[in-house]
């Protein structure tokens, strides 16, 4: 077994295990911490796919930013009602059935398609290629993204403003 | 590892996220499920991009991550707003539009 296979299986176990803990846990706060582990595991998968820059972005924005914001929101809302948020599940069997049916359909599609087994070694710096592509081919979506982030910032602060 | 292994892993994570979205009562819990699903799609994009030697998929992943961050901040602002007006975070209680 090569190192890549070992790393892939280890990361898969971490990712699937923590994802299950996110959806099955009884404590909302713990679920968020498990989500942080799942997102870090995904960063590991990105590293395995030679996307070092995306792994960095994933850890900075997702595991750093999103998890902090969600924890902050839980703390604020729990303060508002003064008790711990309930974090129960319902329709467990129906939900599991739908998820399994979806998974079967996708796996069927994957197994019936001819997919490359080996990847071509990357030539040059992928981070440099991402940067170049972002500022040439995808410059319009890139600028639109800046507007979107501004709109989200304004909208979120408008929603969360103190009551008059 | 072939492309198939990465796609299978992403499908499993997506199905787990779907299960979470459908079974959670709490709106924050549903949001966590959506995060898992978006994450699985990002794995797919990066895997396809790497195996087809086309950097566009990675740029798209970068955009997807940024949009997700905006979505989470707005979603949580809505949750806090609902808490102020209705004192609840359960999706079943948010039924103003019900006739």
Contacts between the chains, C-beta under 8 A, distances in Angstrom:
chain1	res1	chain2	res2	distance
A	4	B	1	6.1
A	5	B	1	6.1
A	8	B	1	5.0
A	8	B	5	6.5
A	12	B	9	5.3
A	15	B	9	6.9
A	15	B	13	6.2
A	16	B	9	7.6
A	16	B	12	5.8
A	16	B	13	6.7
A	16	B	16	7.1
A	19	B	13	5.3
A	19	B	16	4.4
A	19	B	17	7.0
A	19	B	36	5.4
A	20	B	16	6.0
A	22	B	16	7.7
A	22	B	20	6.4
A	22	B	32	5.5
A	22	B	33	7.5
A	22	B	36	6.3
A	23	B	16	5.8
A	23	B	17	7.3
A	23	B	19	5.5
A	23	B	20	3.3
A	23	B	23	7.0
A	23	B	24	7.3
A	23	B	32	7.7
A	23	B	33	6.2
A	23	B	36	7.5
A	28	B	26	6.4
A	28	B	28	6.2
A	28	B	29	6.5
A	31	B	29	6.7
A	31	B	32	5.8
A	32	B	32	6.8
A	35	B	32	5.4
A	35	B	35	6.2
A	35	B	36	7.2
A	38	B	13	7.7
A	38	B	36	6.6
A	38	B	39	6.9
A	39	B	35	7.7
A	39	B	39	6.4
A	42	B	39	5.3
A	42	B	42	6.9
A	42	B	43	6.2
A	45	B	6	7.3
A	45	B	9	7.4
A	45	B	43	5.7
A	45	B	46	7.7
A	46	B	43	7.9
A	46	B	46	5.7
A	49	B	6	7.3
A	49	B	46	5.1
A	49	B	47	6.1
A	49	B	50	4.5
A	50	B	50	6.1
A	51	B	46	5.3
A	51	B	49	7.8
A	51	B	50	6.9
A	51	B	58	5.7
A	51	B	61	7.8
A	53	B	58	7.9
A	54	B	46	6.2
A	54	B	58	5.9
A	54	B	61	5.7
A	54	B	62	6.7
A	54	B	65	7.8
A	57	B	62	6.4
A	57	B	65	5.8
A	58	B	42	7.8
A	58	B	65	6.6
A	61	B	65	5.5
A	61	B	66	7.3
A	61	B	69	5.4
A	62	B	35	7.9
A	62	B	39	7.6
A	62	B	65	6.5
A	62	B	68	7.5
A	62	B	69	7.6
A	65	B	69	5.8
A	66	B	35	6.9
A	66	B	68	7.4
A	66	B	69	6.2
A	66	B	72	5.1
A	69	B	72	6.2
A	69	B	73	6.2
A	69	B	76	6.0
A	70	B	28	6.8
A	70	B	31	7.4
A	70	B	32	7.4
A	70	B	72	7.1
A	70	B	76	6.6
A	73	B	28	6.8
A	73	B	76	4.2
A	73	B	79	6.2
A	73	B	80	6.2
A	74	B	28	6.4
A	76	B	80	6.2
A	77	B	28	7.9
A	77	B	79	6.8
A	77	B	80	6.3
A	77	B	83	4.9
A	77	B	89	6.2
A	80	B	80	8.0
A	80	B	83	5.2
A	80	B	84	7.1
A	80	B	87	7.6
A	81	B	83	7.1
A	81	B	87	6.0
A	85	B	26	6.2
A	85	B	28	7.2
A	85	B	89	5.8
A	86	B	25	7.0
A	86	B	26	6.7
A	86	B	90	7.3
A	87	B	24	7.7
A	87	B	25	7.8
A	87	B	26	5.4
A	87	B	29	5.9
A	88	B	25	5.4
A	88	B	26	7.8
A	89	B	23	4.2
A	89	B	24	5.9
A	89	B	25	6.7
A	90	B	23	6.3
A	90	B	25	5.9
A	91	B	22	6.5
A	91	B	23	5.7
A	92	B	23	5.6
A	94	B	22	7.3
A	95	B	18	7.9
A	95	B	19	5.0
A	95	B	22	3.9
A	95	B	23	4.0
A	96	B	19	6.0
A	96	B	23	8.0
A	98	B	18	6.9
A	98	B	19	7.6
A	98	B	22	6.2
A	99	B	15	4.3
A	99	B	16	7.1
A	99	B	18	4.9
A	99	B	19	4.0
A	99	B	22	7.4
A	100	B	15	7.2
A	102	B	14	7.7
A	102	B	15	5.6
A	102	B	18	6.0
A	103	B	11	5.9
A	103	B	12	6.7
A	103	B	15	4.1
A	106	B	11	4.3
A	106	B	14	7.6
A	106	B	15	7.8
A	107	B	8	6.5
A	107	B	11	6.1
A	110	B	4	5.9
A	110	B	7	5.0
A	110	B	8	6.3
A	110	B	11	7.0
A	111	B	4	7.5
A	115	B	2	6.4
A	115	B	3	4.4
A	115	B	4	5.1
A	115	B	7	7.3
A	115	B	51	7.7
A	116	B	2	6.8
A	116	B	3	5.3
A	116	B	51	5.0
A	116	B	52	7.8
A	117	B	2	4.0
A	117	B	3	7.4
A	117	B	4	7.7
A	118	B	2	7.3
A	119	B	3	7.8
A	119	B	50	6.0
A	119	B	51	5.1
A	120	B	53	5.5
A	122	B	50	7.6
A	122	B	53	7.5
A	126	B	55	6.8
A	126	B	58	7.0
A	129	B	55	4.4
A	130	B	55	5.7
A	130	B	58	5.2
A	130	B	59	5.8
A	130	B	62	6.9
A	133	B	55	5.1
A	133	B	56	6.6
A	133	B	59	5.1
A	134	B	59	5.4
A	134	B	62	7.0
A	137	B	56	7.4
A	137	B	59	7.9
A	138	B	56	7.7
A	138	B	59	5.2
A	138	B	63	7.7
A	141	B	63	6.1
A	142	B	63	7.8
A	145	B	63	5.9
A	145	B	66	5.5
A	145	B	67	7.3
A	148	B	66	7.8
A	148	B	67	6.8
A	148	B	70	5.9
A	149	B	66	6.7
A	149	B	69	7.9
A	149	B	70	5.7
A	151	B	70	8.0
A	152	B	70	3.6
A	152	B	71	7.8
A	152	B	73	5.7
A	152	B	74	5.5
A	153	B	73	7.6
A	155	B	74	5.8
A	155	B	77	7.2
A	156	B	73	4.7
A	156	B	74	5.4
A	156	B	76	7.8
A	156	B	77	4.1
A	157	B	77	7.8
A	159	B	74	7.5
A	159	B	77	3.9
A	159	B	78	6.3
A	159	B	80	7.3
A	159	B	81	5.0
A	160	B	77	4.7
A	160	B	80	5.5
A	160	B	81	7.0
A	163	B	84	6.9
